[in-house]
Amino acid sequence: MIATLNHVKHRQSAEHNARDIDTVLFQNRDAVKTLGKILDCPCSADQDVALACYLAATKVVAWYEAAMDISGNAPDGSGDMSQGMSDRIVARPIFMGGYCLNAEAGRAVRAKVVLMEMTEHVQPLISRLPKHHVSDSDRLERTFMSSPSPTSEYSGSQPCMLRDQLRKIVKEADNVSRAA
């Protein structure tokens, strides 16, 4: 009985927090603008501020990924965060004048919009995020903590999960928009 009530409460909460795709796009654009202002501030050199910016940018990217997934066709390897988010996005039909696009064409239009937003706004923002640099003291500490090769572990060529996620979503959006 309690499990059923919890499920009902969770479902009602998710329905209450549902948003249209345009709301997601507006909120993401506002978040990107705000992050840009923060990155313009000298305080963005502080590690705590940089971490907060990375977290916010990760959330923005996850919302775009969720916007790609609202038709139920998740990109391969989509993140756990966006899976729950896509349930909170309402996919409304897309009209051009009085003509209603079919589901496939609507998905292609959404993909193109997500692709444009990510390439015009999110990619430049992510390129402005501070790169993580490991100090020499951190490397020495790792050496004494039984790390066999600290320089290979922190070579500066470490992949960035956020950038990889962005590339994956841009690729998926591009594939969807081309397929239609």
C-alpha positions in Angstrom: 0.0 0.0 0.0 2.8 2.4 0.9 4.7 1.6 -2.3 1.6 2.3 -4.3 1.1 5.6 -2.6 4.7 6.6 -3.1 4.4 5.7 -6.8 1.2 7.8 -7.1 2.8 10.8 -5.3 5.9 10.5 -7.6 3.8 10.4 -10.7 1.7 13.4 -9.6 4.9 15.3 -8.8 6.4 14.5 -12.2 3.1 15.5 -13.9 3.1 18.8 -12.0 6.7 19.5 -13.1 6.0 18.7 -16.7 7.2 21.4 -19.2 6.8 22.0 -22.9 9.9 21.8 -25.1 9.8 25.6 -25.6 10.1 26.1 -21.8 13.1 23.8 -21.8 14.7 25.8 -24.6 14.0 29.2 -23.0 15.3 28.0 -19.6 18.4 26.5 -21.1 19.1 29.7 -23.1 18.7 31.7 -19.9 21.0 29.3 -18.0 23.6 29.6 -20.7 23.5 33.4 -20.6 23.8 33.4 -16.9 26.7 31.0 -17.0 28.4 33.2 -19.6 28.1 36.2 -17.2 29.6 34.1 -14.4 32.5 33.1 -16.6 33.1 36.8 -17.5 33.6 37.4 -13.8 37.1 37.0 -12.3 35.5 34.9 -9.6 35.1 32.1 -12.1 38.8 31.3 -11.6 37.8 30.0 -8.1 37.6 26.2 -8.2 34.2 26.2 -6.3 32.7 28.6 -8.9 34.1 26.6 -11.8 32.7 23.4 -10.3 29.3 25.0 -9.9 29.5 26.2 -13.6 30.4 22.6 -14.7 27.4 21.2 -12.8 25.0 23.8 -14.2 26.3 23.2 -17.7 25.9 19.4 -17.2 22.3 20.0 -16.3 21.7 22.2 -19.4 23.2 19.5 -21.6 21.1 16.8 -19.9 17.9 18.8 -20.6 18.9 19.1 -24.3 19.5 15.3 -24.3 16.1 14.8 -22.7 14.5 17.0 -25.3 16.0 14.7 -28.0 14.5 11.7 -26.1 10.9 12.9 -25.7 9.6 10.7 -28.5 11.0 7.7 -26.7 13.9 7.1 -29.0 16.8 7.6 -26.7 20.3 8.1 -28.2 22.6 5.2 -27.6 24.2 5.3 -24.1 22.0 8.2 -23.0 22.7 9.4 -19.5 20.7 8.4 -16.4 19.9 12.0 -15.6 18.2 12.7 -18.9 16.1 9.6 -18.9 14.0 10.8 -15.9 14.0 14.3 -17.4 12.5 13.3 -20.7 9.4 12.0 -18.9 8.9 15.6 -17.7 8.9 17.1 -21.2 5.6 17.3 -23.0 5.8 16.7 -26.7 3.2 18.8 -28.4 2.5 18.5 -32.2 4.4 21.0 -34.4 2.4 23.0 -36.8 3.5 25.0 -39.9 0.6 27.3 -40.4 -2.4 24.9 -40.3 -0.4 21.8 -41.3 0.5 19.4 -38.5 3.8 17.6 -38.9 3.8 13.9 -38.4 5.8 12.4 -35.4 8.9 11.7 -37.5 9.0 15.2 -39.0 8.4 16.7 -35.5 11.3 14.7 -34.1 13.5 15.9 -36.9 12.5 19.6 -36.3 13.2 19.2 -32.6 16.5 17.6 -33.3 17.5 20.5 -35.6 16.5 23.0 -33.0 18.5 21.2 -30.3 21.5 20.9 -32.7 21.4 24.7 -33.5 21.0 25.6 -29.8 23.9 23.4 -28.8 26.3 24.5 -31.6 25.4 28.2 -31.3 25.2 28.6 -27.5 26.3 25.5 -25.5 29.5 24.6 -27.4 31.0 28.1 -27.1 30.0 28.2 -23.4 31.7 24.8 -22.7 34.8 25.9 -24.5 35.0 28.8 -22.1 34.8 26.6 -19.0 38.1 26.4 -17.2 40.2 23.4 -18.0 41.0 21.2 -15.0 44.7 21.4 -14.2 46.3 19.2 -11.6 49.0 20.9 -9.6 52.4 19.4 -8.9 51.4 18.9 -5.2 48.4 16.8 -6.4 50.7 14.7 -8.6 53.1 14.1 -5.7 50.3 13.2 -3.4 49.1 10.6 -6.0 52.6 9.2 -6.4 52.7 8.4 -2.7 49.2 6.9 -2.7 50.4 4.0 -4.8 49.5 5.4 -8.2 51.8 3.6 -10.6 52.1 6.4 -13.1 50.8 9.8 -12.0 51.8 11.5 -15.2 49.9 9.1 -17.4 46.8 9.4 -15.1 46.8 13.2 -15.2 48.3 13.8 -18.6 46.0 16.7 -19.5 44.6 14.7 -22.3 41.9 13.3 -20.0 38.5 13.3 -21.7 35.9 15.6 -20.3 32.6 13.8 -19.6 30.6 17.0 -20.3 32.3 17.6 -23.7 31.9 13.9 -24.6 28.2 14.1 -23.7 27.8 17.3 -25.8 29.5 15.6 -28.8 27.2 12.6 -28.5 24.0 14.7 -28.4 25.2 16.9 -31.3 25.9 13.8 -33.4 22.5 12.2 -32.5 20.7 15.5 -33.3 22.5 15.7 -36.6 21.7 12.1 -37.5 18.0 12.6 -36.7 17.7 15.8 -38.6 19.4 14.3 -41.7 17.4 11.1 -41.6 14.1 12.9 -41.9 
